[in-house]
Amino acid sequence: MTTTTRTVCEYIAGARTATIDPEVRELARRHVLDTLASVVACRDLEPSAVARRFAVANSAYPSGVSVLGTHDRVSLVDAVFAGAMAGHGAEINDFMPSVYVQPGPAVVATALGLAECRGHSGDEVLRAIVTGYELSARVPRALGTDNLRRAGLANHGIGPVFGAAATAASLSDLTPERVADVLSCCAQQASGSWQWLLDVAHIEKSLVFAGMGARNGIQAVLLVEAGYRGVPDSIDHPGGWWQARPFGGGDSDLAALTEGLDTPTALHDAAYKRYPVGGPTQPAIQALLELVDEIDPTLVERVDIAMPGRAAAFRDAAMPALNLRYLTALVLTEGRLDFESAQSLDRMHHDTELGARMETVEVVHDPDQETGTGRDRAESARVTLTLRSGEQLERFVPHVRGFPSHPLDRGEVETKARELMVPHLGSGRVDEIVDACWTLDHLERADRLVELIAR
């Protein structure tokens, strides 16, 4: 193996004994709780149900590995796949805005699937999750997020393949040389296109963002355990995938794979979705919720939302939780935003009152809110309400609570998790889940979490 490949492989192989900063451990615990809450809340949504039916039908002889959030037992790969799909069954799980990746569902499902199958401790699982988040973030950054877009590859699918594989490999006692085979296999399985933007029901999006990466990542490790051999220096070799034409220039930065790798940073770059909507829509929703507390929403005649990035995509999104006109109509009509309504295709298309409200909402791109080339993408919004009297009220949100620059603290993560889980599991069971997450490092068996969220 050459330098970059060896450094990455040694990091993954050594994760089970590496020193982990206490702050990183705490962040990992929070993101585990946040992801489990998403699994519980999304358990019965269509993406989760589709994946669960596939897993059960595909496992004629169940191996005893649970599909997260259920009592169904299927093969290991199918359990990880379906669990990840459930984790991203709606717009409520964590995300990394700097690299367009949502690691939690794939990484946590992989770690807990292996924990249940092989009896891993909470400390081992926590370490694996830290490793998985790190690779989920570093791979798209190394290849270049702009390069990936130009190549038609979605970062959202690429990062989790390597993140899930790193998670599984760090739990599997593989040598650095065998981890290199895992990375080579992942290069062959890295996929996912921006076609997900055309998805309506969030099913294909769940596949690309979570299920596919989890399945391909853990499958790469299981193949290597079975004897698979690949290209030993796939990252550095001129003929390897990493050096292919789409990634040979532009914003690629292979050094991002190894710089500061002995001090994991990815979890500091992970954001929480405080509201059940897509990441870039969060600031506008926060502004709207603040404004409707100050006025009578029935007096609003028009709403103008200015935001950075692909404003048109969020003006006209086919998916309810990404469509700012629909979400704005919900907030103005109901004075709040609940999880079920934010995901409702039926209401977006057939609620005539909401449809009329949507016609009064405009969403435009604001270049003044952009951060500039080479900097993390902006997550802000300016919302202007025009009342029937002609008076205008404006609210600018430079960052939403939960964004990396202003992350949720432990109490806020717990509050969000309870809001999502208590209606399904009851407060007593949720107390146990929260306690198990906060003491994850000390659990003799991490699959205790799997038992607690099943229903």
PyMOL commands that set and color helices and strands:
alter all, ss='L'
color gray80, all
select helices_A, chain A and resi 3-13+22-42+46-58+76-87+104-118+122-143+145-150+155-170+176-189+194-198+203-225+241-243+245-247+254-257+266-269+279-292+297-299+311-315+320-322+324-334+339-342+345-350+352-358+367-369+410-425+427-438+440-442+448-453
alter helices_A, ss='H'
color red, helices_A
select strands_A, chain A and resi 65-66+73-74+300-307+361-365+381-387+392-397
alter strands_A, ss='S'
color yellow, strands_A
deselect
rebuild
show_as cartoon
